[in-house]
Amino acid sequence: MTSRSQMRHTARLMSRREQWQRAPLPERLDPGPGVEVRKVYVEGYSDVAFWRGIFDRYESDKLRFEISVPLRPDMAKGKQVLLKILEEQDGDAILCMDSDFDYLFGTRNHQSRTINTSPNLFHTYAYASENYLCYAPSLHNVCVKATKNDVRIFDFTHFMAEYSKAIYPLFLWYSHSAYNNNENFFPLIDFRTSAKLNYVETENNGRGTIEWLCRQVEKRIASLESRHPGAKESLSEFEKSIRARGVTPENTYLFMQGHTLMDNVVMVALNAVCEKLKAMAGNNIAVSRMTGQALRNEMSNYTNELRNVREILLDNENYKDCFLYTKLSEGIQHYISTGK
């Protein structure tokens, strides 16, 4: 961004800020007699909708939740801000955050111990909220909403299981590196580069893509093993510990870094499948009896119904049968019922 465009951008922000400051603020609705409103603080603005969807089911005529980022003069946000609130508060507020690796690390360090044992702190168990949004059994519905075509041409559940099995050895090395607080061992950037998909072949349910990925993983694993020949025993012990917490070769995608999963794997697959589905629907119109203006109108009607795939994915809530969601749900229910 040039200095001139930066100045224009800053001026627009200042103008918007002045408008917001001058605008009359609405008053909060009175929840009514005997209704308790519990504050729920989340890491960032993008997390508000996700956790709203989680807490919806626990509201009643006596209990409501209000989800927001921390209300601080400096507008600081993030996981560390929530953990600081946990240290300072009297226990009234509920805190919700991404697990990252803290769930898998158990009581390994102070942070993971705090996250796994604090009664009023809830975490995703999956690496992040993005992993739930990318829950494999829900992805066909995302395609249907985007393309208005319900024909099943791709088995996302099978594909993501095969993808998970392919990257599982890399995931072990990366998470083990983080566990030992030694990211130079196998840093995130290397994991992301090795685990991302540049393309997805929809033919044969992406088998060609998975075979290509397996070859890349084998090369990287061979390199890691040659550079760190003494890591085998500690890797084996670490693998046992994360398996005990629910990680399997088939569900690794739920525990990998969420943005990498969404941007470099799932969106690549969704776009590939949606393009095929749109082509199928368009062909159905093209080979119909319609001609001339009627045909053009029909094609226009269809294209006007198409929606942005990413926007639909970000609004996805069809992950409620994921075993990690069940674990999260049971924890919230226990806290509401017992207060601890």
CORTA-V640414 format. One record per residue. N is the residue number from 1. SS is DSSP state (~ for helix, > for strand, _ for the rest). Layout:
# CORTA-V640414
n->N ss->SS
n->N ss->SS
This chain:
# CORTA-V640414
n->1 ss->_
n->2 ss->_
n->3 ss->~
n->4 ss->~
n->5 ss->~
n->6 ss->~
n->7 ss->~
n->8 ss->~
n->9 ss->~
n->10 ss->~
n->11 ss->~
n->12 ss->~
n->13 ss->~
n->14 ss->~
n->15 ss->~
n->16 ss->~
n->17 ss->~
n->18 ss->~
n->19 ss->~
n->20 ss->~
n->21 ss->~
n->22 ss->~
n->23 ss->_
n->24 ss->_
n->25 ss->_
n->26 ss->_
n->27 ss->_
n->28 ss->_
n->29 ss->_
n->30 ss->_
n->31 ss->_
n->32 ss->_
n->33 ss->_
n->34 ss->_
n->35 ss->_
n->36 ss->>
n->37 ss->>
n->38 ss->>
n->39 ss->>
n->40 ss->>
n->41 ss->>
n->42 ss->>
n->43 ss->_
n->44 ss->_
n->45 ss->~
n->46 ss->~
n->47 ss->~
n->48 ss->~
n->49 ss->~
n->50 ss->~
n->51 ss->~
n->52 ss->~
n->53 ss->~
n->54 ss->~
n->55 ss->~
n->56 ss->~
n->57 ss->~
n->58 ss->~
n->59 ss->_
n->60 ss->_
n->61 ss->_
n->62 ss->_
n->63 ss->>
n->64 ss->>
n->65 ss->>
n->66 ss->>
n->67 ss->>
n->68 ss->>
n->69 ss->>
n->70 ss->_
n->71 ss->_
n->72 ss->_
n->73 ss->_
n->74 ss->_
n->75 ss->_
n->76 ss->_
n->77 ss->_
n->78 ss->_
n->79 ss->~
n->80 ss->~
n->81 ss->~
n->82 ss->~
n->83 ss->~
n->84 ss->~
n->85 ss->~
n->86 ss->~
n->87 ss->~
n->88 ss->~
n->89 ss->_
n->90 ss->_
n->91 ss->_
n->92 ss->_
n->93 ss->_
n->94 ss->>
n->95 ss->>
n->96 ss->>
n->97 ss->>
n->98 ss->_
n->99 ss->_
n->100 ss->_
n->101 ss->_
n->102 ss->~
n->103 ss->~
n->104 ss->~
n->105 ss->~
n->106 ss->_
n->107 ss->_
n->108 ss->_
n->109 ss->_
n->110 ss->~
n->111 ss->~
n->112 ss->~
n->113 ss->~
n->114 ss->~
n->115 ss->~
n->116 ss->~
n->117 ss->~
n->118 ss->_
n->119 ss->_
n->120 ss->_
n->121 ss->>
n->122 ss->>
n->123 ss->>
n->124 ss->_
n->125 ss->_
n->126 ss->_
n->127 ss->_
n->128 ss->_
n->129 ss->~
n->130 ss->~
n->131 ss->~
n->132 ss->~
n->133 ss->~
n->134 ss->_
n->135 ss->_
n->136 ss->~
n->137 ss->~
n->138 ss->~
n->139 ss->~
n->140 ss->~
n->141 ss->~
n->142 ss->~
n->143 ss->~
n->144 ss->~
n->145 ss->~
n->146 ss->~
n->147 ss->~
n->148 ss->_
n->149 ss->_
n->150 ss->_
n->151 ss->_
n->152 ss->_
n->153 ss->_
n->154 ss->_
n->155 ss->_
n->156 ss->~
n->157 ss->~
n->158 ss->~
n->159 ss->~
n->160 ss->~
n->161 ss->~
n->162 ss->~
n->163 ss->~
n->164 ss->~
n->165 ss->~
n->166 ss->~
n->167 ss->~
n->168 ss->~
n->169 ss->~
n->170 ss->~
n->171 ss->~
n->172 ss->~
n->173 ss->~
n->174 ss->~
n->175 ss->~
n->176 ss->~
n->177 ss->~
n->178 ss->~
n->179 ss->~
n->180 ss->_
n->181 ss->_
n->182 ss->_
n->183 ss->_
n->184 ss->_
n->185 ss->_
n->186 ss->_
n->187 ss->_
n->188 ss->~
n->189 ss->~
n->190 ss->~
n->191 ss->~
n->192 ss->~
n->193 ss->~
n->194 ss->~
n->195 ss->~
n->196 ss->_
n->197 ss->_
n->198 ss->_
n->199 ss->_
n->200 ss->_
n->201 ss->_
n->202 ss->_
n->203 ss->~
n->204 ss->~
n->205 ss->~
n->206 ss->~
n->207 ss->~
n->208 ss->~
n->209 ss->~
n->210 ss->~
n->211 ss->~
n->212 ss->~
n->213 ss->~
n->214 ss->~
n->215 ss->~
n->216 ss->~
n->217 ss->~
n->218 ss->~
n->219 ss->~
n->220 ss->~
n->221 ss->~
n->222 ss->~
n->223 ss->~
n->224 ss->~
n->225 ss->~
n->226 ss->~
n->227 ss->~
n->228 ss->_
n->229 ss->~
n->230 ss->~
n->231 ss->~
n->232 ss->~
n->233 ss->~
n->234 ss->~
n->235 ss->~
n->236 ss->~
n->237 ss->~
n->238 ss->~
n->239 ss->~
n->240 ss->~
n->241 ss->~
n->242 ss->~
n->243 ss->~
n->244 ss->_
n->245 ss->_
n->246 ss->_
n->247 ss->_
n->248 ss->_
n->249 ss->~
n->250 ss->~
n->251 ss->~
n->252 ss->~
n->253 ss->~
n->254 ss->~
n->255 ss->_
n->256 ss->_
n->257 ss->_
n->258 ss->~
n->259 ss->~
n->260 ss->~
n->261 ss->~
n->262 ss->~
n->263 ss->~
n->264 ss->~
n->265 ss->~
n->266 ss->~
n->267 ss->~
n->268 ss->~
n->269 ss->~
n->270 ss->~
n->271 ss->~
n->272 ss->~
n->273 ss->~
n->274 ss->~
n->275 ss->~
n->276 ss->~
n->277 ss->~
n->278 ss->~
n->279 ss->~
n->280 ss->~
n->281 ss->~
n->282 ss->~
n->283 ss->~
n->284 ss->~
n->285 ss->~
n->286 ss->~
n->287 ss->_
n->288 ss->_
n->289 ss->_
n->290 ss->_
n->291 ss->_
n->292 ss->~
n->293 ss->~
n->294 ss->~
n->295 ss->~
n->296 ss->~
n->297 ss->~
n->298 ss->~
n->299 ss->~
n->300 ss->~
n->301 ss->~
n->302 ss->~
n->303 ss->~
n->304 ss->~
n->305 ss->~
n->306 ss->_
n->307 ss->_
n->308 ss->_
n->309 ss->~
n->310 ss->~
n->311 ss->~
n->312 ss->~
n->313 ss->~
n->314 ss->~
n->315 ss->_
n->316 ss->_
n->317 ss->_
n->318 ss->_
n->319 ss->_
n->320 ss->_
n->321 ss->_
n->322 ss->_
n->323 ss->~
n->324 ss->~
n->325 ss->~
n->326 ss->~
n->327 ss->~
n->328 ss->~
n->329 ss->~
n->330 ss->~
n->331 ss->~
n->332 ss->~
n->333 ss->~
n->334 ss->~
n->335 ss->~
n->336 ss->~
n->337 ss->~
n->338 ss->~
n->339 ss->_
n->340 ss->_
